[in-house]
Amino acid sequence: MEERAMEEQKCTGDHSMHICALAEANKMHVVKQLTTEPNYMCIYCGRAADLDDNLCKPVHIDVIELDEVEL
């Protein structure tokens, strides 16, 4: 997948409530509330959230394959 600048990427829903926009606005108290039990990951930025509504391009974490985890 070709990487693109965030401005070029299309997201759905209310972007002001996406984790990336909230973090950029330094609303970390809101981010904390929306990430207590993450089930989704954004394929644009890698951020995680409880609900898919809070990410630009969400994918459920169960469909993400881990090639290898280095500890």
C-alpha positions as CSV (number, residue, x, y, z in Angstrom):
1,M,0.0,0.0,0.0
2,E,1.4,3.4,-1.0
3,E,1.9,5.8,1.9
4,R,0.1,9.1,1.5
5,A,0.1,12.3,3.6
6,M,-2.8,12.5,6.0
7,E,-4.4,15.4,4.1
8,E,-4.7,13.2,1.0
9,Q,-6.4,10.4,2.8
10,K,-10.2,10.1,3.0
11,C,-11.9,9.2,6.3
12,T,-15.5,8.7,7.2
13,G,-17.6,10.2,10.0
14,D,-16.9,13.1,12.3
15,H,-13.1,13.6,11.9
16,S,-13.1,15.9,15.0
17,M,-13.8,12.8,17.1
18,H,-11.1,10.6,15.5
19,I,-8.2,9.8,17.8
20,C,-5.7,11.5,15.4
21,A,-7.6,14.8,15.5
22,L,-8.1,14.6,19.3
23,A,-4.4,14.0,19.9
24,E,-3.5,16.8,17.5
25,A,-5.8,19.1,19.5
26,N,-4.1,17.9,22.7
27,K,-7.3,16.4,24.1
28,M,-5.6,13.5,25.7
29,H,-8.2,13.1,28.4
30,V,-10.8,12.3,25.6
31,V,-8.3,10.0,23.9
32,K,-7.9,8.1,27.2
33,Q,-11.6,7.6,27.5
34,L,-11.9,6.3,23.9
35,T,-9.0,3.8,24.2
36,T,-9.7,1.8,27.3
37,E,-10.3,-1.5,25.5
38,P,-9.2,-1.0,21.9
39,N,-10.8,-3.3,19.3
40,Y,-9.9,-1.3,16.1
41,M,-6.8,0.0,14.5
42,C,-6.4,2.8,11.9
43,I,-4.6,1.6,8.8
44,Y,-3.5,5.2,8.1
45,C,-1.8,6.0,11.4
46,G,-1.8,2.9,13.5
47,R,-3.7,4.4,16.4
48,A,-6.2,2.2,18.2
49,A,-9.6,2.8,19.7
50,D,-12.5,1.0,21.3
51,L,-14.9,1.9,18.5
52,D,-14.4,2.2,14.8
53,D,-16.2,5.6,14.8
54,N,-13.1,7.1,16.4
55,L,-10.6,6.2,13.5
56,C,-10.2,7.4,10.0
57,K,-9.7,4.0,8.3
58,P,-10.5,1.4,11.0
59,V,-10.0,-2.4,10.8
60,H,-10.9,-4.8,13.5
61,I,-7.8,-6.1,15.3
62,D,-8.9,-9.7,14.9
63,V,-8.2,-9.4,11.1
64,I,-4.7,-8.0,11.6
65,E,-2.0,-10.6,11.1
66,L,1.1,-10.4,13.2
67,D,4.2,-11.5,11.2
68,E,6.5,-11.5,14.1
69,V,6.6,-9.7,17.4
70,E,10.0,-8.6,18.7
71,L,10.3,-8.1,22.4
